[in-house]
Amino acid sequence: MRSTIDLLGRRWMLRIIWELSSSPAGFREMQRRCGNMSSSVLSSRLSELTAARLVTGDAGRYRLTPLGEDLVRALQPLREWNTKWEQETPTVH
């Protein structure tokens, strides 16, 4: 569990996974979706996610692997909690 927390706790990791959960994207599109993060950071994070077998890059387009899709499903309770949190704490975020 510690290695999962270490991986997903790195800056931008969950954001990249979240963005890819909606649709595959090329490098520049991912950069745009993630608020124009630096290309070196995006490249590093995509490499780490690829090594972890959560993301694959085919023909310059990145997409979640089945394992990455499983992770998105596992995070669904957190998404539900977030909705409640946003409703109960409108000034915090």
Rosetta constraint file for C-alpha pairs under 8 A:
AtomPair CA 1 CA 5 HARMONIC 6.33 0.50
AtomPair CA 2 CA 6 HARMONIC 6.07 0.50
AtomPair CA 3 CA 7 HARMONIC 6.06 0.50
AtomPair CA 4 CA 8 HARMONIC 6.03 0.50
AtomPair CA 5 CA 9 HARMONIC 5.54 0.50
AtomPair CA 6 CA 10 HARMONIC 6.62 0.50
AtomPair CA 7 CA 13 HARMONIC 7.47 0.50
AtomPair CA 8 CA 13 HARMONIC 5.54 0.50
AtomPair CA 8 CA 14 HARMONIC 6.03 0.50
AtomPair CA 9 CA 13 HARMONIC 7.00 0.50
AtomPair CA 9 CA 14 HARMONIC 7.68 0.50
AtomPair CA 12 CA 16 HARMONIC 6.07 0.50
AtomPair CA 12 CA 45 HARMONIC 7.47 0.50
AtomPair CA 13 CA 17 HARMONIC 6.35 0.50
AtomPair CA 13 CA 45 HARMONIC 6.54 0.50
AtomPair CA 13 CA 49 HARMONIC 7.83 0.50
AtomPair CA 14 CA 18 HARMONIC 5.93 0.50
AtomPair CA 15 CA 19 HARMONIC 6.10 0.50
AtomPair CA 15 CA 34 HARMONIC 7.08 0.50
AtomPair CA 16 CA 20 HARMONIC 6.16 0.50
AtomPair CA 16 CA 30 HARMONIC 7.52 0.50
AtomPair CA 16 CA 34 HARMONIC 7.20 0.50
AtomPair CA 17 CA 21 HARMONIC 6.09 0.50
AtomPair CA 17 CA 64 HARMONIC 7.40 0.50
AtomPair CA 17 CA 68 HARMONIC 7.58 0.50
AtomPair CA 17 CA 72 HARMONIC 7.63 0.50
AtomPair CA 18 CA 22 HARMONIC 7.12 0.50
AtomPair CA 18 CA 72 HARMONIC 7.54 0.50
AtomPair CA 19 CA 23 HARMONIC 7.10 0.50
AtomPair CA 19 CA 30 HARMONIC 7.55 0.50
AtomPair CA 19 CA 33 HARMONIC 7.02 0.50
AtomPair CA 19 CA 34 HARMONIC 7.83 0.50
AtomPair CA 20 CA 24 HARMONIC 5.39 0.50
AtomPair CA 20 CA 25 HARMONIC 6.96 0.50
AtomPair CA 20 CA 62 HARMONIC 7.46 0.50
AtomPair CA 20 CA 63 HARMONIC 5.84 0.50
AtomPair CA 20 CA 64 HARMONIC 6.25 0.50
AtomPair CA 21 CA 63 HARMONIC 7.87 0.50
AtomPair CA 21 CA 64 HARMONIC 6.81 0.50
AtomPair CA 21 CA 69 HARMONIC 7.17 0.50
AtomPair CA 21 CA 72 HARMONIC 7.08 0.50
AtomPair CA 23 CA 63 HARMONIC 7.17 0.50
AtomPair CA 24 CA 61 HARMONIC 6.31 0.50
AtomPair CA 24 CA 62 HARMONIC 5.42 0.50
AtomPair CA 24 CA 63 HARMONIC 4.52 0.50
AtomPair CA 24 CA 64 HARMONIC 7.48 0.50
AtomPair CA 25 CA 29 HARMONIC 5.74 0.50
AtomPair CA 25 CA 30 HARMONIC 5.89 0.50
AtomPair CA 25 CA 61 HARMONIC 5.14 0.50
AtomPair CA 25 CA 62 HARMONIC 5.34 0.50
AtomPair CA 25 CA 63 HARMONIC 6.83 0.50
AtomPair CA 26 CA 30 HARMONIC 6.13 0.50
AtomPair CA 26 CA 60 HARMONIC 5.66 0.50
AtomPair CA 26 CA 61 HARMONIC 4.21 0.50
AtomPair CA 26 CA 62 HARMONIC 5.90 0.50
AtomPair CA 27 CA 31 HARMONIC 6.18 0.50
AtomPair CA 27 CA 60 HARMONIC 7.02 0.50
AtomPair CA 27 CA 61 HARMONIC 6.94 0.50
AtomPair CA 27 CA 62 HARMONIC 7.43 0.50
AtomPair CA 28 CA 32 HARMONIC 6.21 0.50
AtomPair CA 29 CA 33 HARMONIC 6.12 0.50
AtomPair CA 30 CA 34 HARMONIC 6.10 0.50
AtomPair CA 31 CA 35 HARMONIC 6.62 0.50
AtomPair CA 31 CA 36 HARMONIC 4.88 0.50
AtomPair CA 31 CA 37 HARMONIC 5.75 0.50
AtomPair CA 31 CA 38 HARMONIC 7.49 0.50
AtomPair CA 31 CA 39 HARMONIC 7.10 0.50
AtomPair CA 31 CA 42 HARMONIC 6.95 0.50
AtomPair CA 32 CA 36 HARMONIC 4.82 0.50
AtomPair CA 32 CA 37 HARMONIC 7.63 0.50
AtomPair CA 37 CA 41 HARMONIC 6.96 0.50
AtomPair CA 37 CA 42 HARMONIC 6.68 0.50
AtomPair CA 38 CA 42 HARMONIC 6.31 0.50
AtomPair CA 39 CA 43 HARMONIC 5.90 0.50
AtomPair CA 40 CA 44 HARMONIC 6.09 0.50
AtomPair CA 41 CA 45 HARMONIC 6.09 0.50
AtomPair CA 42 CA 46 HARMONIC 6.00 0.50
AtomPair CA 43 CA 47 HARMONIC 6.12 0.50
AtomPair CA 44 CA 48 HARMONIC 6.25 0.50
AtomPair CA 45 CA 49 HARMONIC 6.10 0.50
AtomPair CA 46 CA 50 HARMONIC 5.96 0.50
AtomPair CA 46 CA 55 HARMONIC 7.28 0.50
AtomPair CA 47 CA 51 HARMONIC 6.09 0.50
AtomPair CA 48 CA 52 HARMONIC 6.17 0.50
AtomPair CA 49 CA 53 HARMONIC 6.21 0.50
AtomPair CA 49 CA 54 HARMONIC 5.39 0.50
AtomPair CA 49 CA 55 HARMONIC 5.46 0.50
AtomPair CA 50 CA 54 HARMONIC 5.87 0.50
AtomPair CA 50 CA 55 HARMONIC 4.74 0.50
AtomPair CA 50 CA 56 HARMONIC 5.55 0.50
AtomPair CA 50 CA 57 HARMONIC 7.66 0.50
AtomPair CA 53 CA 65 HARMONIC 6.78 0.50
AtomPair CA 53 CA 67 HARMONIC 6.92 0.50
AtomPair CA 53 CA 68 HARMONIC 7.35 0.50
AtomPair CA 54 CA 64 HARMONIC 5.82 0.50
AtomPair CA 54 CA 65 HARMONIC 5.32 0.50
AtomPair CA 54 CA 66 HARMONIC 7.53 0.50
AtomPair CA 54 CA 67 HARMONIC 5.55 0.50
AtomPair CA 54 CA 68 HARMONIC 4.12 0.50
AtomPair CA 54 CA 69 HARMONIC 7.80 0.50
AtomPair CA 55 CA 62 HARMONIC 6.62 0.50
AtomPair CA 55 CA 63 HARMONIC 5.58 0.50
AtomPair CA 55 CA 64 HARMONIC 4.42 0.50
AtomPair CA 55 CA 65 HARMONIC 5.23 0.50
AtomPair CA 55 CA 68 HARMONIC 6.35 0.50
AtomPair CA 56 CA 62 HARMONIC 5.59 0.50
AtomPair CA 56 CA 63 HARMONIC 5.56 0.50
AtomPair CA 56 CA 64 HARMONIC 6.24 0.50
AtomPair CA 56 CA 65 HARMONIC 6.15 0.50
AtomPair CA 57 CA 61 HARMONIC 5.33 0.50
AtomPair CA 57 CA 62 HARMONIC 4.26 0.50
AtomPair CA 57 CA 63 HARMONIC 6.46 0.50
AtomPair CA 58 CA 62 HARMONIC 6.42 0.50
AtomPair CA 64 CA 68 HARMONIC 5.00 0.50
AtomPair CA 64 CA 69 HARMONIC 5.98 0.50
AtomPair CA 65 CA 69 HARMONIC 6.20 0.50
AtomPair CA 66 CA 70 HARMONIC 6.18 0.50
AtomPair CA 67 CA 71 HARMONIC 6.36 0.50
AtomPair CA 68 CA 72 HARMONIC 6.43 0.50
AtomPair CA 69 CA 73 HARMONIC 6.39 0.50
AtomPair CA 70 CA 74 HARMONIC 6.16 0.50
AtomPair CA 71 CA 75 HARMONIC 6.22 0.50
AtomPair CA 72 CA 76 HARMONIC 6.59 0.50
AtomPair CA 75 CA 79 HARMONIC 6.57 0.50
AtomPair CA 76 CA 80 HARMONIC 6.33 0.50
AtomPair CA 77 CA 81 HARMONIC 6.15 0.50
AtomPair CA 78 CA 82 HARMONIC 6.06 0.50
AtomPair CA 79 CA 83 HARMONIC 6.41 0.50
AtomPair CA 80 CA 84 HARMONIC 6.67 0.50
AtomPair CA 81 CA 85 HARMONIC 6.14 0.50
AtomPair CA 82 CA 86 HARMONIC 6.03 0.50
AtomPair CA 83 CA 87 HARMONIC 6.35 0.50
AtomPair CA 84 CA 88 HARMONIC 6.22 0.50
AtomPair CA 85 CA 89 HARMONIC 5.91 0.50
AtomPair CA 86 CA 90 HARMONIC 5.57 0.50
AtomPair CA 86 CA 93 HARMONIC 7.38 0.50
AtomPair CA 89 CA 93 HARMONIC 7.59 0.50
